[in-house]
Amino acid sequence: MTHETSHSPIHVIGGGLAGSEAAWQIASAGIPVILHEMRGVRGTDAHKTDGLAELVCSNSFRSDDATANAVGVIHAEMRLAGSLIMRSADKHQVPAGGALAVDRDGFSETVTEALAGHPLITITREEVPSLPPREWDNAIIATGPLTSPALAEAIRAETGEDALAFFDAIAPIVHRESINMDVCWYQSRYDKVGPGGNGKDYINCPLDEAQYHAFIDALIAGDAVGFKEWEGTPYFDGCLPIEVMAERGRETLRHGPMKPMGLTNAHNPTVKPYAVVQLRQDNALGTLYNMVGFQTKLRYGAQAEIFRMIPGLENAEFARLGGLHRNTYINSPTLLDRSLTLKSRPGLRFAGQITGCEGYVESASIGLLAGRFAAAERLGLVPSVPPATTALGSLLNHITGGHLVSDDEPGKRSFQPMNINFGLFPDLEPGSLKKPEGVQRFRGKDKTILKRQLMAARALEHCKAWLSEGLARQDAAA
């Protein structure tokens, strides 16, 4: 491939997962890119470095099972599309049972180095405080949930829509050497072995009934941060603060992130824990572990005191305590077309979490699509939208129109952030789901698993065909 090009550059604003992936996809199509990232000039409330694609919350990309899990399917589709984010995640994976988790520092460094070393990518460290100027005729805004106030206001002024918002909370990270392994033990739930794992990928902290209820009492009474400025802003259900879950019912946590199912206390196998706190490896060295599902908005002093009530964490030392920041997203179904272009301004696209998707891979996948759409447009092609039967297409469909209509307010659409899941996929063709030969009873869980397997296989088949068609169109244009 030659790097000489007569094409004008495409501008990408934001160097998170979505912006980084968009820039990579554009450059891979032979189009020059200018990637604008304000960190290095101006920080955010959540980022700790100026590295591109920094992971500010969990280090998990969730399930990597492409045979029956929607998240694993979107992983596989992104790999097929040459995703830089997935390539970097695979390179820096750490043990996490059936999940794909990464060493966050190594991951960010690899993404940064790849983008900085590409001859068609220019990284500019500056804040873009307004919508791109008109001379940037092809641009992508991928500033994510931490969009600067000035740019957020410019977006509101252009769209005439109030930005929707929700809180996003960060889980604490504990130094491994401070965890009491005379109390805790290594085990993945149901001993599941995943990529890079061995079935013992989590550190488990057991609580009996009295300890659990004392912990719940402390959470509810904890000194939470008061975000009065953002009162009325809804939380995203996939990332609720731990104390908010506790307030919703005393047993909520025991049936959520603290569920004891599939775990046996190695120190006392005959006594089943009433609840369990799991910690997942957070870096390649295995020196840091994050508290799974323990996003929080508690004040730092209260966090350390309350979390040290957990057996095995009595002397825990925290590399990072939890935090809370405000996420914003636009009303994409109203504002964007199917190629993620702002309807009021051709040539300007949005990508990532700001469009109303939730999760690392979801954000990166929308960046992947926005980058491909922008590159196709620069090549004089009509952007090719992935089939709705694919994970990429189903998520795009949710963002640009596959949402519910409010019964309370006719004409007003209800749009909320969403992780990828099989509920977004079109159903199988009638007659596709047949009882396997030799199976007597075919219902419930077995039927659900087979249905997901068939949907996953269909998605990957259709994604390969879509990518092949796009490559042929691109070659013809060149």
C-alpha positions in Angstrom: 0.0 0.0 0.0 1.3 3.4 -0.8 1.2 6.3 1.7 1.1 9.0 -1.0 -2.4 10.4 -1.2 -4.1 13.4 -2.8 -7.0 13.2 -0.4 -7.7 15.9 2.1 -7.5 14.8 5.7 -10.4 13.7 7.9 -10.4 15.3 11.4 -11.1 13.2 14.4 -11.8 15.0 17.7 -11.1 12.9 20.8 -8.4 10.3 21.4 -10.3 7.8 23.5 -11.2 4.3 22.3 -13.7 5.5 19.7 -11.5 8.3 18.3 -8.4 6.1 18.2 -10.3 3.3 16.4 -11.9 5.8 13.9 -8.5 7.3 13.1 -7.0 3.8 12.5 -9.8 2.7 10.2 -9.5 5.9 8.2 -5.7 5.7 7.8 -6.0 2.0 6.9 -8.2 3.0 4.0 -5.4 5.3 2.7 -6.9 8.6 3.9 -4.8 11.0 6.0 -6.1 11.8 9.5 -5.6 14.6 12.0 -6.4 13.3 15.5 -7.2 16.1 18.0 -6.8 15.2 21.7 -6.9 17.8 24.5 -5.2 15.7 27.2 -1.7 16.9 27.4 -3.1 20.5 27.3 -6.2 20.1 29.4 -7.1 17.1 31.6 -10.4 15.6 32.6 -12.0 14.6 36.0 -11.4 10.9 35.3 -8.2 10.5 33.1 -4.9 10.0 34.8 -2.5 10.2 31.8 -2.4 11.8 28.4 -2.2 8.4 26.6 -4.6 7.6 23.9 -7.4 5.1 24.6 -6.8 5.3 28.3 -9.2 3.0 30.3 -10.7 5.1 33.1 -13.0 2.5 34.6 -12.7 -1.3 34.5 -9.9 -3.1 32.7 -12.3 -5.7 31.3 -13.6 -5.9 27.8 -16.1 -8.5 29.1 -16.9 -11.9 27.6 -14.7 -13.1 24.7 -17.0 -16.0 23.8 -17.9 -15.4 20.1 -20.1 -18.6 20.0 -22.9 -17.6 22.3 -22.2 -14.2 23.8 -23.1 -10.9 22.1 -20.0 -9.1 23.5 -17.8 -11.9 22.2 -19.4 -11.6 18.8 -18.6 -7.9 18.6 -15.0 -8.7 19.6 -14.8 -11.1 16.7 -16.4 -8.7 14.2 -14.0 -6.0 15.2 -11.0 -8.3 14.8 -12.3 -9.2 11.3 -12.4 -5.5 10.5 -8.8 -5.0 11.5 -9.5 -3.2 14.8 -6.5 -1.6 16.5 -8.4 -1.6 19.8 -8.9 -5.4 19.7 -5.4 -6.1 18.5 -4.0 -4.1 21.4 -6.3 -5.7 23.9 -5.3 -9.2 22.7 -1.6 -8.3 23.0 -2.0 -7.1 26.6 -4.6 -9.6 28.0 -4.4 -10.6 31.6 -6.2 -13.6 33.2 -9.9 -13.0 33.8 -11.9 -16.2 33.5 -14.1 -16.1 30.5 -13.5 -12.4 30.0 -11.0 -10.4 28.0 -9.2 -8.1 30.5 -6.1 -6.1 29.8 -3.1 -4.5 31.4 -4.5 -0.9 31.1 -1.1 0.8 30.8 0.3 -1.5 28.2 -2.9 -1.4 26.2 -2.9 2.4 26.1 0.8 2.6 25.2 0.4 0.2 22.3 -2.6 2.2 20.9 -0.7 5.4 21.2 2.5 4.1 19.6 0.5 2.6 16.7 -1.3 5.8 15.9 1.8 8.0 16.4 3.8 5.7 14.1 1.3 5.6 11.3 2.5 7.8 8.4 -1.0 9.0 7.6 -1.9 10.0 11.1 -1.1 13.3 12.7 -1.8 13.7 16.5 -2.5 17.3 17.6 -2.6 18.1 21.3 -5.2 20.8 21.6 -8.7 21.4 22.8 -11.4 21.9 20.1 -13.8 24.2 22.0 -16.4 24.4 19.3 -17.9 22.5 16.4 -15.3 21.9 13.6 -14.9 24.8 11.2 -16.7 24.4 7.9 -13.4 23.8 6.0 -13.1 20.6 8.0 -15.6 19.1 5.5 -15.3 15.6 6.9 -14.9 15.3 10.7 -15.8 13.0 13.6 -16.6 14.1 17.1 -15.6 11.2 19.5 -15.1 13.1 22.7 -17.0 10.6 24.8 -18.7 11.1 28.1 -16.1 13.6 29.2 -16.7 16.1 26.4 -15.4 19.6 27.4 -18.1 22.0 28.6 -17.3 24.4 25.7 -17.7 21.7 23.0 -20.8 20.3 24.8 -22.4 23.7 24.7 -21.6 24.1 21.0 -23.2 20.7 20.3 -26.3 21.8 22.1 -26.4 25.1 20.3 -26.2 23.3 16.9 -28.7 20.5 17.6 -31.3 22.5 19.5 -31.5 19.4 21.8 -30.7 19.1 25.4 -27.9 16.6 26.0 -29.0 13.7 28.0 -26.7 12.6 30.8 -26.1 9.9 33.4 -23.6 9.2 36.2 -20.7 6.7 35.6 -18.8 5.4 38.6 -15.3 3.9 38.8 -14.3 0.9 40.9 -11.4 0.9 43.4 -8.1 -0.9 42.7 -6.2 -2.8 45.4 -2.6 -3.7 45.8 -2.4 -7.5 45.6 0.2 -7.7 48.4 -2.2 -6.1 50.9 -4.9 -8.8 50.4 -5.1 -11.4 53.1 -4.9 -14.8 51.2 -5.4 -16.7 54.5 -9.0 -15.5 54.2 -9.3 -15.1 50.4 -8.8 -17.7 47.6 -8.3 -17.8 43.9 -11.2 -19.2 41.8 -13.2 -18.2 38.7 -16.9 -18.6 39.0 -17.8 -22.3 38.2 -14.0 -22.7 37.6 -14.5 -21.3 34.1 -11.3 -21.0 32.0 -11.1 -18.1 29.6 -8.5 -16.4 27.3 -5.2 -16.3 29.2 -6.8 -17.8 32.3 -6.7 -21.0 34.2 -10.0 -21.2 36.1 -8.5 -19.4 39.1 -8.5 -15.8 37.8 -10.3 -14.0 40.6 -9.5 -13.4 44.2 -12.6 -14.1 46.3 -13.4 -12.6 49.7 -16.2 -14.5 51.6 -18.8 -12.9 53.9 -21.1 -14.6 56.3 -24.6 -13.3 56.8 -23.8 -11.0 59.7 -20.8 -9.6 57.9 -22.9 -9.0 54.8 -25.6 -7.1 56.6 -23.1 -5.0 58.5 -21.4 -4.1 55.2 -24.8 -3.2 53.7 -25.6 -1.0 56.7 -22.2 0.8 56.3 -22.8 1.4 52.6 -26.2 2.9 53.1 -25.0 5.1 55.9 -21.8 6.1 54.0 -20.8 9.6 53.3 -21.7 9.9 49.7 -20.6 12.7 47.5 -23.4 15.2 46.9 -23.7 16.1 43.2 -26.5 18.6 43.7 -25.7 20.2 40.3 -26.6 17.0 38.6 -29.7 16.0 40.6 -32.2 14.2 38.4 -29.5 12.8 36.1 -30.2 9.0 35.8 -27.6 6.4 36.4 -26.8 3.8 33.7 -28.0 0.4 35.1 -24.9 -1.4 33.9 -22.6 0.7 36.1 -24.6 1.6 39.2 -22.6 2.8 42.3 -22.4 0.0 44.9 -24.2 2.1 47.5 -27.1 2.9 45.1 -27.5 -0.8 44.6 -27.5 -1.4 48.4 -30.3 1.3 48.8 -32.5 -0.6 46.3 -32.8 -3.6 48.6 -30.7 -5.5 51.2 -30.4 -8.5 49.0 -29.6 -6.6 45.7 -25.8 -7.0 46.0 -26.0 -10.6 47.0 -27.8 -11.3 43.7 -25.5 -9.0 41.8 -21.8 -8.4 42.1 -21.6 -10.1 45.5 -23.4 -13.3 44.5 -21.8 -16.5 45.9 -22.9 -18.9 43.2 -20.3 -21.1 41.6 -17.7 -20.4 44.2 -16.3 -22.7 47.0 -14.2 -21.3 49.8 -10.9 -23.1 49.6 -10.2 -22.5 53.3 -13.6 -23.8 54.4 -15.2 -25.9 51.6 -18.1 -27.2 53.7 -19.5 -23.8 54.5 -21.0 -21.8 51.6 -20.4 -18.1 51.8 -23.4 -15.9 52.2 -21.9 -13.4 49.8 -18.6 -13.0 47.9 -16.6 -9.9 46.8 -14.5 -10.7 43.7 -11.3 -8.9 42.6 -9.9 -9.2 39.1 -6.3 -8.8 38.0 -5.8 -5.3 36.6 -2.2 -5.3 35.3 0.1 -7.8 33.6 2.4 -8.0 36.6 -0.5 -9.2 38.8 0.3 -6.6 41.4 -3.1 -4.7 41.1 -6.6 -6.1 41.4 -9.9 -4.2 40.9 -13.0 -4.7 42.9 -15.5 -6.2 40.4 -18.8 -4.3 40.3 -17.7 -1.9 43.1 -18.2 1.4 41.3 -18.8 4.0 43.9 -19.5 7.7 44.7 -18.5 7.4 48.4 -16.0 9.9 49.7 -12.5 8.6 49.8 -12.3 8.3 53.6 -15.5 6.4 53.7 -14.5 4.1 50.9 -11.3 3.0 52.7 -13.1 2.5 56.0 -16.1 0.6 54.6 -14.2 -1.6 52.0 -11.8 -2.7 54.8 -14.8 -4.3 56.5 -14.7 -7.0 53.8 -12.9 -10.1 55.1 -9.5 -10.3 53.5 -9.3 -6.6 52.8 -8.8 -5.5 56.5 -5.4 -4.1 55.6 -6.1 -3.3 51.9 -4.0 -0.6 50.3 -5.7 1.2 47.4 -3.8 2.1 44.3 -6.9 4.0 43.3 -10.2 4.7 45.1 -13.5 4.8 43.3 -15.0 8.0 41.8 -17.9 9.4 39.9 -18.1 11.5 36.8 -20.9 12.7 34.5 -21.4 11.0 31.2 -23.2 12.8 28.4 -24.8 11.5 25.2 -26.8 13.0 22.4 -30.3 12.0 21.3 -28.8 10.1 18.4 -32.0 8.6 16.9 -33.3 12.2 16.3 -30.0 13.8 15.4 -28.0 11.3 13.4 -28.6 9.4 10.1 -27.7 5.8 9.6 -24.1 6.7 8.8 -23.8 8.6 12.1 -23.8 11.9 10.3 -25.5 14.9 12.0 -28.6 15.5 10.0 -28.3 19.3 10.3 -24.7 19.3 9.1 -23.4 16.9 6.4 -19.8 15.8 6.8 -19.9 15.9 10.6 -20.2 12.5 12.4 -20.4 11.4 16.0 -18.8 8.3 17.4 -18.4 6.4 20.7 -20.2 6.8 24.0 -21.5 10.3 23.1 -23.8 8.6 20.6 -25.5 6.6 23.3 -23.7 3.3 23.5 -22.2 2.0 26.7 -19.0 0.0 27.2 -15.4 -0.1 25.9 -16.0 -2.4 22.9 -19.3 -0.8 22.0 -17.7 2.7 22.0 -14.7 1.5 20.0 -17.0 -0.4 17.5 -19.0 2.8 16.8 -15.7 4.6 16.2 -14.8 1.8 13.8 -18.0 2.3 11.9 -17.7 6.1 11.9 -14.1 5.9 10.6 -15.1 3.5 7.8 -18.1 5.6 6.8 -16.0 8.8 6.7 -13.3 7.1 4.7 -15.8 5.8 2.2 -17.3 9.3 1.8 -13.9 10.7 1.2 -13.3 8.1 -1.5 -16.5 9.2 -3.2 -18.5 6.1 -2.1 -21.8 5.8 -0.3 -21.1 4.4 3.1 -22.1 0.7 3.4 -24.0 0.0 6.6 -23.4 -3.4 8.2 -26.4 -5.8 8.3 -28.6 -5.6 11.3 -28.0 -9.3 11.9 -24.4 -8.4 12.9 -23.4 -7.1 16.3 -22.0 -4.0 14.6 -25.2 -3.5 12.7 -27.5 -4.2 15.6 -25.8 -1.7 17.8 -25.8 0.9 15.0 -29.5 0.3 14.6 -30.2 0.9 18.3 -28.3 4.2 18.2 -29.9 5.5 15.0 -33.5 4.2 15.4 -34.0 0.9 17.1 -35.4 2.3 20.3 -38.7 2.3 22.0 -41.5 4.9 21.6 -42.8 6.4 24.8 -46.4 5.4 25.6 -46.7 8.4 28.0 -45.7 11.0 25.4 -46.8 10.0 21.9 -44.2 11.1 19.4 -41.4 11.3 21.9 -38.9 8.6 21.7 -37.3 6.9 24.7 -33.5 6.5 24.1 -31.1 5.2 26.7 -27.4 4.0 26.5 -27.1 0.3 25.7 -24.5 -2.4 25.9 -24.5 -4.9 23.0 -26.8 -7.8 23.7 -28.8 -10.4 21.7 -31.9 -8.4 22.4 -30.7 -5.9 19.8 -30.4 -8.6 17.1 -33.2 -9.5 14.6 -34.8 -12.8 15.5 -33.8 -15.9 13.5 -35.7 -16.9 10.4 -38.8 -19.0 11.1 -37.8 -22.7 11.3 -34.2 -22.0 12.0 -34.4 -23.1 15.7 -34.8 -26.9 15.4 -34.6 -29.5 18.2 -31.2 -31.2 17.9 -31.3 -34.9 16.9 -31.4 -37.2 19.8 -32.6 -34.5 22.3 -35.7 -35.5 24.2 -36.6 -32.1 25.8 -35.8 -28.9 24.1 -36.8 -25.8 26.0 -35.6 -23.3 28.5 -31.8 -22.8 28.9 -30.8 -25.3 26.2 -33.1 -23.6 23.7 -31.7 -20.2 24.6 -28.1 -21.3 24.2 -28.7 -22.8 20.8 -30.6 -19.7 19.7 -27.6 -17.5 20.7 -25.2 -19.9 19.0 -27.1 -19.6 15.7 -27.4 -15.8 16.0 -23.7 -15.6 16.7 -22.8 -17.8 13.7 -25.1 -15.8 11.5 -23.6 -12.5 12.6 -20.1 -13.5 11.8 -21.0 -14.9 8.4 -22.9 -11.8 7.5 -20.1 -9.6 8.9 -17.5 -11.3 6.7 -19.7 -10.8 3.6 -20.2 -7.1 4.5 -16.5 -6.5 4.9 -15.6 -8.3 1.7 -18.1 -6.2 -0.2 -16.7 -3.0 1.3 -13.1 -4.0 0.4 -14.2 -4.7 -3.2 -15.9 -1.3 -3.5 -12.9 0.4 -2.0 -10.5 -1.3 -4.4 -12.7 -0.3 -7.3 -12.7 3.3 -6.2 -9.0 3.3 -5.9 
